[in-house]
Amino acid sequence: MDMAGLKKGRRGAIAKAISIVENDPKEAKKLIKKIFAKTGNSTIIGITGPAGAGKSSLIDKLVISMKKSKTNPAVLAVDPTSHVTGGAILGDRVRMSESTDSGAFIRSIASRGATGAVSRSLRNSIRVLEYAGFDPIIIESVGAGQTEIDISKIADITVVVFNPNTGDSIQTIKAGLTEIGDIYIINKSDLAGAGRLYNAVCDFIGDSGERPVVLKTSVKKNTGITTLAKELVRLADIQNRIPDEVRLKAELRDIILSDIEEKLDKMMNTDEEIGACIKKMLSKKMDPFQAGEKITRLLAG
């Protein structure tokens, strides 16, 4: 691993480091041990919202605008992983061609079915980018269900993107997204219904203690992007970061749960005592709770 190249932000070294984080757990542990002490200082911006809201195109323009404000942003686009092939769509870089051409670093990573999409590969990919000197780091979520809430657990600033043309309704707005955002975006604001959606979002977040910012943007007309970039820079300066203790506690919990799940999967296929429990359940000599308690004791042993 070219540590000097990684520290200098060389793209080849960064790409190789993130590939290690994604695909080689043993080498990833060695890498994180080397860089951990020099990470944790970048602002993490999570951009989430329903699929089809136009997040990738918005980020493409946003990165260009942020680079003009002398920041050094990088983007990690979290893609869904196929349950059949284990592959990811990895198409976001195609939709972010303009910012890529401007020199921004953009990488798609697969969620790989970890807790939500906040897998250890995502957390450690962030650390690679921090070590390489990027700040802020923008995380684009897959835009599906629990992923949106998970992203807010690691982001210092959470941006929720809506689009009047994707069926975003009052029920969608109610479904938890208005509880996590620092900024709400009505994207594709040149479309019909944008004003109505803007008013609905304002109504639903109006009762919060610290009212978040609501903005309209249009990639097509290139409006609102500069305002969004300035607002993110402003929030990065004044926003209280997620306390390191809270962030690390959540990560440690995920690592422990992942390790337990991996151990349990192996035991379910090979452990004789688990096999005996299943046979007793089949013959009704043991109920599921009794079996579960016994297996839990085995895991703790």
C-alpha positions as CSV (number, residue, x, y, z in Angstrom):
1,M,0.0,0.0,0.0
2,D,1.4,3.4,-1.1
3,M,0.9,5.3,2.2
4,A,2.8,8.3,1.0
5,G,0.7,8.5,-2.1
6,L,-2.5,8.1,0.0
7,K,-1.4,11.0,2.3
8,K,-0.8,13.2,-0.8
9,G,-4.2,12.4,-2.2
10,R,-3.1,10.5,-5.2
11,R,-6.1,8.9,-6.9
12,G,-4.6,5.6,-7.6
13,A,-3.6,5.2,-3.9
14,I,-7.0,6.3,-2.7
15,A,-8.8,3.9,-5.1
16,K,-6.6,1.0,-4.0
17,A,-7.2,1.8,-0.3
18,I,-10.9,1.9,-0.7
19,S,-10.9,-1.4,-2.6
20,I,-8.9,-2.9,0.3
21,V,-11.5,-1.6,2.7
22,E,-14.3,-3.1,0.7
23,N,-12.9,-6.4,-0.3
24,D,-10.0,-7.5,2.1
25,P,-11.0,-7.4,5.8
26,K,-7.6,-8.6,7.0
27,E,-5.7,-6.0,5.1
28,A,-8.3,-3.4,5.9
29,K,-7.7,-3.8,9.6
30,K,-3.9,-3.2,9.0
31,L,-4.7,-0.1,6.9
32,I,-7.1,1.4,9.5
33,K,-4.6,0.8,12.3
34,K,-2.0,2.9,10.3
35,I,-4.4,5.9,9.5
36,F,-6.9,5.9,12.4
37,A,-5.0,8.5,14.6
38,K,-5.1,11.0,11.7
39,T,-8.8,10.8,10.9
40,G,-12.0,12.1,12.3
41,N,-11.7,15.8,11.5
42,S,-13.6,16.2,8.2
43,T,-17.2,17.4,8.0
44,I,-19.5,14.5,6.9
45,I,-22.5,15.6,4.8
46,G,-25.2,13.0,4.2
47,I,-27.5,13.6,1.2
48,T,-30.5,11.3,1.2
49,G,-34.1,11.1,0.1
50,P,-36.5,9.0,-2.0
51,A,-35.1,7.2,-5.1
52,G,-35.5,9.3,-8.2
53,A,-35.2,12.7,-6.3
54,G,-32.2,13.7,-8.5
55,K,-29.6,13.4,-5.8
56,S,-26.7,12.4,-8.1
57,S,-27.3,15.2,-10.5
58,L,-27.6,17.7,-7.7
59,I,-24.4,16.5,-6.0
60,D,-22.6,16.8,-9.4
61,K,-23.4,20.6,-9.5
62,L,-23.0,21.0,-5.7
63,V,-19.4,19.7,-5.7
64,I,-18.4,22.1,-8.5
65,S,-19.9,25.0,-6.5
66,M,-18.2,23.9,-3.3
67,K,-14.8,23.6,-5.0
68,K,-15.2,27.3,-6.0
69,S,-15.5,28.1,-2.3
70,K,-12.0,26.6,-1.7
71,T,-13.2,23.4,0.0
72,N,-11.9,20.0,-1.1
73,P,-15.0,17.8,-1.3
74,A,-15.1,14.1,-2.1
75,V,-18.2,11.9,-2.7
76,L,-19.1,8.4,-1.7
77,A,-22.2,7.1,-3.4
78,V,-23.7,4.1,-1.5
79,D,-25.2,1.7,-4.0
80,P,-27.6,-1.1,-3.2
81,T,-26.1,-4.6,-3.4
82,S,-27.8,-7.2,-5.5
83,H,-29.1,-10.1,-3.3
84,V,-28.5,-12.4,-6.2
85,T,-25.1,-11.5,-7.5
86,G,-23.6,-9.4,-4.8
87,G,-22.8,-6.7,-7.3
88,A,-23.8,-3.1,-7.1
89,I,-25.3,-0.7,-9.7
90,L,-22.4,1.7,-9.3
91,G,-23.9,4.1,-11.8
92,D,-23.6,7.3,-9.8
93,R,-20.3,8.3,-11.3
94,V,-21.9,8.4,-14.7
95,R,-24.4,10.9,-13.5
96,M,-21.7,13.0,-11.8
97,S,-19.5,13.4,-14.9
98,E,-19.1,17.2,-14.7
99,S,-17.8,17.2,-11.1
100,T,-15.5,14.2,-12.0
101,D,-14.1,16.2,-14.9
102,S,-13.4,19.1,-12.5
103,G,-11.1,17.0,-10.5
104,A,-13.4,15.9,-7.7
105,F,-13.0,12.4,-6.2
106,I,-16.1,10.4,-6.6
107,R,-16.5,6.7,-5.7
108,S,-19.4,4.3,-5.6
109,I,-19.3,1.7,-2.9
110,A,-21.7,-1.2,-2.2
111,S,-23.8,-1.4,0.9
112,R,-23.2,-5.2,1.0
113,G,-26.2,-5.8,3.2
114,A,-24.6,-4.6,6.5
115,T,-26.7,-2.9,9.1
116,G,-28.7,-0.5,6.9
117,A,-26.2,0.8,4.5
118,V,-23.8,2.0,7.2
119,S,-21.4,-0.8,6.7
120,R,-17.9,-0.8,8.1
121,S,-16.6,-0.4,4.5
122,L,-18.4,3.0,4.3
123,R,-17.1,4.2,7.7
124,N,-13.6,3.2,6.8
125,S,-13.8,4.6,3.2
126,I,-14.6,7.9,4.9
127,R,-11.4,7.5,7.0
128,V,-9.4,6.9,3.9
129,L,-10.7,10.1,2.3
130,E,-10.0,12.0,5.5
131,Y,-6.5,10.8,5.6
132,A,-6.1,11.8,2.0
133,G,-7.1,15.4,2.9
134,F,-10.7,15.7,1.7
135,D,-13.1,17.9,3.6
136,P,-16.1,17.8,3.4
137,I,-17.0,14.3,2.5
138,I,-20.4,13.9,0.9
139,I,-22.3,10.6,1.4
140,E,-25.1,9.9,-1.0
141,S,-27.5,7.2,0.2
142,V,-29.3,4.6,-1.8
143,G,-32.6,6.3,-1.0
144,A,-34.4,3.3,0.3
145,G,-36.1,2.9,3.6
146,Q,-33.8,2.5,6.7
147,T,-30.7,3.6,4.8
148,E,-31.9,7.2,5.0
149,I,-32.1,7.1,8.8
150,D,-28.8,5.2,9.0
151,I,-26.9,7.9,7.1
152,S,-28.0,10.5,9.5
153,K,-26.2,8.6,12.3
154,I,-22.8,9.3,10.8
155,A,-23.4,12.6,9.0
156,D,-22.7,15.9,10.8
157,I,-25.1,17.6,8.4
158,T,-28.0,15.7,6.8
159,V,-29.6,17.0,3.6
160,V,-33.0,15.5,2.6
161,V,-33.9,15.8,-1.1
162,F,-37.5,15.7,-2.4
163,N,-38.8,15.9,-6.0
164,P,-42.3,16.8,-7.0
165,N,-42.2,14.4,-9.9
166,T,-41.5,11.1,-8.1
167,G,-44.8,10.9,-6.2
168,D,-43.4,12.5,-3.0
169,S,-46.5,13.0,-1.0
170,I,-47.5,14.1,2.4
171,Q,-47.2,10.5,3.6
172,T,-43.7,10.3,2.3
173,I,-42.8,13.5,4.1
174,K,-44.3,12.2,7.3
175,A,-42.3,8.9,7.1
176,G,-39.4,9.9,9.3
177,L,-37.5,12.0,6.9
178,T,-38.6,15.3,8.5
179,E,-37.0,14.2,11.7
180,I,-33.4,13.9,10.5
181,G,-32.7,16.8,8.2
182,D,-30.7,20.0,8.7
183,I,-31.5,21.1,5.2
184,Y,-34.5,20.1,3.1
185,I,-34.3,20.4,-0.7
186,I,-37.2,20.6,-3.2
187,N,-35.2,19.5,-6.2
188,K,-36.3,19.9,-9.8
189,S,-38.2,23.0,-8.6
190,D,-38.9,24.0,-12.2
191,L,-41.5,21.2,-12.3
192,A,-45.2,21.6,-11.5
193,G,-46.1,20.9,-7.9
194,A,-42.8,22.1,-6.5
195,G,-44.4,25.1,-4.7
196,R,-47.0,22.8,-3.1
197,L,-44.4,20.3,-2.0
198,Y,-42.2,23.2,-0.6
199,N,-45.2,24.5,1.5
200,A,-45.9,20.9,2.7
201,V,-42.3,20.4,3.9
202,C,-42.3,23.8,5.6
203,D,-45.5,23.0,7.4
204,F,-44.3,19.6,8.7
205,I,-40.9,20.8,10.0
206,G,-42.3,24.1,11.3
207,D,-42.8,22.8,14.8
208,S,-39.2,21.6,15.3
209,G,-37.2,23.4,18.0
210,E,-34.5,24.6,15.6
211,R,-36.2,25.0,12.3
212,P,-34.1,23.5,9.5
213,V,-33.5,25.3,6.2
214,V,-35.8,24.6,3.2
215,L,-34.4,25.4,-0.2
216,K,-35.5,25.0,-3.9
217,T,-33.0,23.8,-6.4
218,S,-33.0,23.1,-10.1
219,V,-30.1,21.4,-11.9
220,K,-31.8,22.0,-15.2
221,K,-31.9,25.8,-14.6
222,N,-28.8,25.8,-12.4
223,T,-30.7,27.6,-9.6
224,G,-30.3,27.3,-5.9
225,I,-27.1,25.3,-6.1
226,T,-24.8,28.2,-5.0
227,T,-27.2,29.0,-2.1
228,L,-27.1,25.3,-1.0
229,A,-23.3,25.2,-1.2
230,K,-23.0,28.4,0.9
231,E,-25.5,27.1,3.5
232,L,-23.4,23.9,3.8
233,V,-20.2,25.8,4.3
234,R,-22.0,28.0,6.9
235,L,-23.4,25.0,8.8
236,A,-20.0,23.2,8.7
237,D,-18.5,26.3,10.5
238,I,-21.2,26.4,13.2
239,Q,-22.7,23.0,13.4
240,N,-21.9,20.8,16.4
241,R,-20.3,17.7,15.0
242,I,-21.7,14.4,16.2
243,P,-19.7,13.7,19.4
244,D,-16.9,11.2,18.7
245,E,-18.1,9.1,21.6
246,V,-21.6,8.7,20.1
247,R,-20.2,8.0,16.6
248,L,-17.7,5.4,17.8
249,K,-20.2,3.8,20.2
250,A,-22.6,3.2,17.2
251,E,-19.7,1.8,15.1
252,L,-18.6,-0.5,17.9
253,R,-22.1,-1.8,18.3
254,D,-22.4,-2.5,14.5
255,I,-19.0,-4.3,14.5
256,I,-20.0,-6.5,17.5
257,L,-23.4,-7.4,16.0
258,S,-21.7,-8.2,12.6
259,D,-19.2,-10.4,14.3
260,I,-21.9,-12.2,16.3
261,E,-24.0,-12.7,13.2
262,E,-21.0,-14.1,11.3
263,K,-20.2,-16.5,14.2
264,L,-23.9,-17.6,14.4
265,D,-24.1,-18.3,10.7
266,K,-21.1,-20.6,10.9
267,M,-22.6,-22.3,14.0
268,M,-26.0,-22.9,12.4
269,N,-24.4,-25.0,9.7
270,T,-21.8,-26.9,11.8
271,D,-22.6,-26.9,15.5
272,E,-23.9,-30.3,16.8
273,E,-25.7,-28.7,19.8
274,I,-27.7,-26.4,17.5
275,G,-28.6,-29.4,15.4
276,A,-29.8,-31.2,18.5
277,C,-31.9,-28.1,19.5
278,I,-33.6,-28.1,16.1
279,K,-34.3,-31.9,16.4
280,K,-35.9,-31.3,19.8
281,M,-38.0,-28.5,18.4
282,L,-39.2,-30.7,15.5
283,S,-40.3,-33.3,18.1
284,K,-41.8,-30.6,20.3
285,K,-39.5,-31.4,23.2
286,M,-38.1,-27.9,23.2
287,D,-39.8,-24.6,22.3
288,P,-38.1,-21.9,20.2
289,F,-37.5,-19.7,23.3
290,Q,-35.7,-22.4,25.1
291,A,-33.6,-23.2,22.0
292,G,-32.8,-19.5,21.5
293,E,-31.6,-19.1,25.1
294,K,-29.4,-22.2,24.8
295,I,-27.8,-21.0,21.6
296,T,-27.3,-17.5,23.1
297,R,-25.3,-19.1,25.9
298,L,-23.3,-21.0,23.3
299,L,-22.4,-17.7,21.5
300,A,-21.4,-16.1,24.8
301,G,-19.2,-19.1,25.7
